[in-house]
Amino acid sequence: MSSTQFGFSDDFDVIVIGGGPAGATTAALLAKRGHRVLVLDRERFPRYHVGESLIPGVMVPMEELGLVERMEAKGFERKYGGTLVWGNNEVPWNFSFTTGGRIEYAYHTRRADLDALILDRARELGAFVVEDATVKDTIEEDGRVVGIRYALRGLNGTQEARARLIVDASGQARVLGRKYSEINWNDQLRNVAVWTYFDNCHRLPGKEWSNILIEGTKDGWFWGIPIDKGVFSVGYVTRSALASESDQSLEDLFQAEIQNTSKLKDLLRDATPAAGYRSARDWSYTNENFHGNGWVLVGDAAAFVDPLFSTGVALATLAASTLSKVLDKILKHPEIEEKALDRYSTAYQDFFHDIRRFVEGFYDRSKSKGFYFNMAQDMIDPDKKDDAEVDFVKLISGLSGREGGLFELNVDDLIEGADVTADVTAEVTGG
């Protein structure tokens, strides 16, 4: 059974597996450039997802998508910085995004609303979106992935769709990554998170009103995210091994550890539970291969790092912006595919490993605030052109290096005989 019965041809330029931020951004920007794109997602939007706090780097692709005004109209809570209880003296300290660049704020969001907003924008720009679609297998010819077989919820049999390129943006499901690549888990960041939601919460005072709260405890740390009104997303992260050795359930561990906080405990003093508990574990990883013959990974399907700095959505959408530019060139000049995707993969992995190294270093809470500032400076500003605090904020804002990211990617020089005056840049950063 082909896709023609649903009103569109089964031949596309690109098929994107996954309609989350990475997939929807990739599809939207490719469709904006005139390409035929199909998005397949196994769920129906809006759907729940954790990761409600954003960083300013995400505003770069949101501007590219024309969504900033819509985000504001949705009433998302503006996020101007963060408050941390972290380091060797456990004295609360703050950072403000105004220190680090032209974008002074991001947002806290309900991810169901944000993700639906981006996917709807992909539809507006011309992408075909099919929800309730579970990918069953790839279609291969002569060793190349040329299409997808998928099942639609409620219907018997499978559908087929073919494309010149397949993008895996399926998040931690890693639909293509599981089949075509080994995965490398980060042993130093083998953690478990347990989280829930509270209503009737207090806020931090003054200018800290909408800050994300990050508070360390002896064996882990908490996030506290003010989503809207008095609702907080609250999560606890600790080593998977410690959680496994504990005789407490994750929920009991969460409740016990809250009593070891100072700031968070005070914000929750009159709060009431507003949802059940959810958990995830062992989620920091990279794929060995980010692309193959006819396919490429983006977002969490490619790699994911500990959520300490809320890098997930920013990294996913900035990588998607990058990939859309690269794929646009490949579709016009197929001969550059392997070298262009090699360049994308190398730049993506190099940048991701920089994020991972910073997170690993930041997890050492025996250091001072100045140590963390200097660590950021050593990574992104070794010539010390800016103050160390500025470099720290730039890094955790996703605005280090160039205006929108840490590296610049140009594939025009791979096009034989092409006019290489066009400035095709790809900016990928994180969180």
C-alpha positions in Angstrom: 0.0 0.0 0.0 1.5 3.4 -1.0 1.0 6.8 0.4 -0.9 8.0 -2.7 -4.2 7.1 -1.1 -3.6 10.0 1.4 -3.4 12.6 -1.3 0.3 12.8 -1.9 2.9 11.1 -4.0 5.1 8.5 -2.2 8.3 10.1 -3.7 10.0 12.9 -1.6 13.2 14.7 -1.5 13.6 14.0 2.2 11.7 11.9 4.7 12.1 12.9 8.4 11.4 10.4 11.1 10.2 12.3 14.1 8.2 15.5 14.4 9.8 16.9 17.6 11.9 20.1 17.6 14.8 18.5 15.5 12.6 16.9 13.0 10.1 19.6 12.6 12.8 22.3 12.3 14.7 20.3 9.6 11.5 19.6 7.7 10.2 23.2 7.9 13.5 24.8 6.7 13.8 22.3 3.9 10.2 22.9 2.8 10.9 26.6 3.0 13.6 26.1 0.4 11.2 24.4 -1.9 11.9 20.7 -1.2 9.2 18.0 -0.9 9.4 16.7 2.7 7.5 14.0 4.6 7.4 13.9 8.4 6.4 10.7 10.2 5.8 10.7 13.9 4.5 7.8 15.9 2.5 10.1 18.2 -0.3 12.6 17.8 0.5 16.2 18.7 0.3 17.9 21.1 2.0 15.2 23.2 3.9 15.3 26.5 7.6 15.8 26.7 10.0 16.8 29.4 12.6 19.6 28.9 10.6 22.8 29.5 13.4 25.2 30.0 15.1 26.7 26.9 18.3 28.7 26.4 18.9 31.8 24.2 20.6 29.8 21.5 17.2 28.3 20.5 16.0 31.7 19.5 18.2 31.6 16.5 16.3 28.9 14.7 13.0 30.2 16.1 13.8 33.5 14.3 14.6 31.6 11.2 11.3 29.8 11.4 9.4 33.0 12.1 8.1 31.8 15.4 9.3 34.3 18.0 6.2 36.4 18.0 4.0 33.3 18.2 6.0 32.0 21.2 5.4 35.4 22.9 1.7 35.3 22.0 1.5 31.8 23.6 2.4 33.4 26.9 5.5 31.3 27.5 7.4 32.5 30.7 10.4 34.5 29.8 13.7 33.1 31.2 16.4 35.7 31.8 18.9 33.6 33.7 19.5 31.1 36.4 20.0 30.7 40.1 22.5 28.0 41.3 23.3 26.5 44.7 26.4 24.9 43.4 30.1 24.8 44.2 32.3 24.4 47.3 30.6 27.0 49.5 27.0 26.3 48.6 26.1 30.0 48.6 23.5 30.7 45.9 24.7 32.6 42.9 23.0 33.9 39.7 23.8 34.4 36.1 21.9 36.7 33.6 21.8 36.1 29.9 22.3 39.8 29.4 25.9 39.2 30.3 26.5 36.9 27.3 25.1 38.3 24.1 22.5 40.0 22.0 19.7 37.6 23.0 18.7 38.5 26.6 16.1 35.8 27.3 14.7 32.5 26.3 11.5 30.8 27.6 10.2 28.2 29.9 7.5 26.3 28.0 5.1 23.4 28.1 6.8 21.3 25.6 3.5 20.0 24.2 2.7 23.5 23.2 6.2 24.3 21.8 6.6 21.1 19.9 3.2 21.5 18.3 4.0 25.1 17.4 7.1 24.0 15.5 5.4 21.1 13.8 2.5 23.2 12.7 5.0 25.7 11.2 6.5 22.8 9.1 3.0 22.1 7.8 2.5 25.8 6.9 5.8 25.9 5.0 4.7 22.9 2.9 5.9 19.8 4.7 3.6 16.7 4.6 3.1 15.5 8.2 1.7 12.1 9.1 1.0 11.4 12.8 0.3 8.1 14.4 2.8 6.6 12.0 5.3 4.0 13.4 8.3 3.3 11.2 8.7 -0.5 10.8 11.7 -0.7 8.5 13.9 0.9 5.9 13.8 0.2 2.2 17.2 -0.5 0.9 18.5 -0.8 -2.7 22.1 -1.6 -3.5 23.2 -0.8 0.0 21.5 2.5 0.1 18.5 3.6 2.2 15.9 4.8 -0.2 12.6 4.7 1.7 10.6 3.8 4.8 7.9 1.3 5.6 5.5 2.5 8.3 2.3 1.5 9.9 -0.6 3.8 10.6 -2.5 3.4 13.9 -5.8 1.7 13.3 -5.0 0.4 9.8 -3.8 -3.0 8.8 -0.7 -3.4 6.7 2.1 -1.0 6.0 2.7 2.1 3.8 5.8 2.9 1.8 7.4 6.2 1.1 10.6 6.8 -0.8 13.0 9.8 -0.7 16.5 10.8 -1.8 17.6 11.2 1.8 16.2 10.0 5.1 16.7 12.0 8.4 16.4 10.2 11.7 15.1 12.8 14.2 13.3 10.2 16.3 14.9 11.2 19.6 16.0 8.5 22.0 14.1 5.9 20.0 17.0 6.2 17.5 15.0 4.4 14.8 17.9 4.4 12.2 20.7 4.8 14.7 19.7 1.5 16.4 19.9 -0.3 13.0 23.0 1.3 11.4 25.2 2.5 14.3 26.6 1.4 17.6 26.0 3.7 20.6 28.6 5.0 23.1 27.2 5.6 26.5 29.0 8.2 28.6 30.0 6.3 31.8 30.7 9.5 33.7 27.2 10.7 33.1 25.2 7.5 33.7 22.5 9.2 35.6 18.9 8.7 36.5 16.3 11.5 36.7 12.9 11.4 38.4 10.6 14.4 38.1 7.1 15.6 38.7 5.0 18.9 38.8 3.8 21.0 41.7 1.2 23.8 41.9 0.9 26.7 44.2 4.7 27.2 44.3 6.5 30.3 45.5 8.9 32.2 43.2 12.5 33.3 43.6 12.7 37.0 44.7 13.1 40.1 42.5 15.0 39.7 39.3 15.3 36.0 39.9 11.5 35.6 39.5 11.6 33.5 36.4 15.1 32.0 36.8 15.6 28.3 36.5 16.8 26.9 39.9 19.7 24.4 39.9 20.5 23.2 43.4 23.1 20.6 44.2 22.8 18.0 47.0 25.3 15.5 48.4 24.6 12.8 45.8 22.8 14.7 43.0 21.0 17.9 42.0 17.5 19.3 41.5 16.0 21.5 38.8 13.1 23.8 39.5 11.5 25.3 36.4 8.6 27.9 36.8 6.4 27.0 33.8 3.5 29.3 34.4 1.5 30.8 37.2 2.4 28.7 40.3 3.4 25.5 38.4 6.9 24.1 38.8 8.6 21.3 37.0 10.9 19.7 39.6 13.4 16.9 38.9 16.1 15.1 40.8 19.2 13.7 39.0 21.7 11.3 40.6 24.0 8.5 39.5 22.2 5.4 38.3 24.4 3.2 40.4 23.5 5.2 43.6 19.8 4.9 42.8 20.1 1.2 42.2 21.9 0.6 45.5 19.3 2.6 47.4 16.6 0.7 49.3 14.2 3.5 48.4 12.1 3.9 45.3 12.9 6.8 43.0 9.8 8.6 44.3 10.9 8.2 47.9 14.4 9.2 47.1 13.0 12.3 45.4 11.0 13.2 48.5 13.9 12.5 50.9 16.4 14.6 48.9 14.1 17.6 48.7 14.6 17.9 52.5 18.3 18.3 51.9 17.8 21.5 49.7 17.5 25.0 50.9 16.1 27.2 48.1 14.0 24.5 46.5 12.4 23.3 49.8 11.4 26.9 50.5 9.8 27.4 47.1 7.7 24.2 47.6 6.7 24.9 51.2 3.0 25.4 50.3 3.0 23.5 47.1 0.7 20.6 46.2 1.5 17.7 43.8 0.0 18.3 40.3 1.1 15.1 38.5 2.5 11.7 38.9 6.2 10.9 38.8 8.2 10.1 35.6 11.8 8.9 35.2 14.5 8.3 32.7 18.0 6.8 33.1 21.3 6.4 31.3 20.5 8.9 28.7 23.9 10.5 27.9 25.3 9.0 24.7 26.6 9.5 21.2 26.2 7.4 18.1 29.4 6.2 16.5 28.1 7.1 13.1 26.0 10.2 12.4 25.3 9.3 8.8 25.4 6.5 6.3 24.4 5.8 2.7 21.2 7.7 2.2 20.5 8.6 5.9 21.6 11.0 8.6 20.9 11.6 12.3 20.0 14.9 14.0 19.0 16.0 17.6 18.7 13.4 20.3 18.7 10.6 17.7 22.4 11.6 17.1 23.5 12.3 20.7 22.2 13.5 24.0 24.0 15.0 27.0 22.9 15.4 30.6 20.2 18.1 31.0 22.2 20.2 33.5 22.2 23.3 31.3 18.9 22.7 29.4 20.8 22.3 26.1 18.5 19.7 24.5 16.1 21.8 22.4 18.7 24.4 21.5 21.2 21.8 20.3 18.5 19.9 18.4 17.1 22.9 16.6 20.4 24.5 15.8 21.7 21.2 14.5 18.5 20.9 12.4 19.1 24.4 11.0 22.6 23.3 10.0 21.4 20.0 8.5 18.7 21.7 6.4 21.3 23.9 4.8 23.6 21.0 4.1 20.8 18.8 2.7 19.6 21.6 0.5 23.1 21.7 -1.1 23.2 17.9 -1.4 19.8 17.7 -3.1 21.1 20.2 -5.7 24.5 18.6 -6.0 24.2 14.9 -5.1 27.9 14.3 -5.8 28.9 16.1 -2.6 26.7 13.9 -0.3 29.3 11.8 1.4 31.8 14.6 2.0 29.2 17.1 3.1 27.7 14.7 5.6 31.2 13.8 6.8 31.8 17.5 7.5 28.5 17.8 9.2 29.1 14.7 11.3 32.6 15.8 12.3 31.6 19.3 13.3 28.6 18.1 15.2 30.5 15.5 17.2 33.4 17.8 17.9 31.0 20.4 19.3 29.0 17.8 21.2 32.1 16.5 22.9 33.0 20.1 24.0 29.5 20.3 25.7 30.0 17.0 27.3 33.5 17.9 28.7 32.1 21.1 30.2 29.2 19.3 31.9 31.6 16.7 33.2 33.8 19.4 34.7 30.9 21.3 36.1 29.7 18.2 38.0 32.7 18.6 40.2 31.0 20.6 42.9 34.2 20.9 45.0 35.2 23.9 42.9 34.4 27.6 43.1 32.3 29.7 40.9 35.4 31.3 39.5 36.7 27.8 38.5 33.6 27.2 36.4 33.9 30.6 34.7 37.6 29.9 33.9 36.8 26.5 32.6 34.3 28.0 30.1 36.8 30.7 29.1 39.5 28.0 28.4 37.1 26.3 26.1 35.7 29.1 24.0 38.0 32.1 24.6 41.5 30.9 25.2 42.9 34.4 24.3 40.8 35.9 27.1 39.1 38.6 24.9 36.2 38.7 27.3 35.8 38.3 31.0 35.5 34.8 32.2 32.0 35.4 33.5 30.9 36.6 30.1 32.4 33.5 28.5 30.6 31.3 31.0 27.2 32.9 30.2 27.9 32.7 26.4 28.6 29.0 26.7 25.6 28.1 28.7 23.4 30.4 26.6 24.4 28.7 23.4 25.7 31.9 22.0 29.5 31.3 22.2 31.8 31.7 19.3 29.8 33.2 16.4 26.5 34.9 17.0 24.7 31.6 17.0 27.1 28.9 17.7 30.5 27.4 18.2 31.4 26.4 14.7 30.9 27.4 11.1 30.2 24.9 8.4 30.6 25.6 4.7 30.0 23.0 2.0 30.1 25.2 -1.1 33.7 24.4 -1.6 32.7 20.7 -2.2 30.7 21.7 -5.3 32.9 21.3 -8.3 32.9 24.5 -10.4 30.4 26.2 -8.1 30.5 29.9 -7.3 31.6 29.7 -3.7 30.9 33.3 -2.9 27.7 32.2 -1.1 28.1 32.2 2.6 26.5 28.9 3.8 27.0 28.7 7.5 25.7 26.2 9.9 25.5 27.1 13.5 25.1 24.3 16.1 25.2 24.9 19.9 23.7 23.7 23.0 22.2 22.7 26.4 
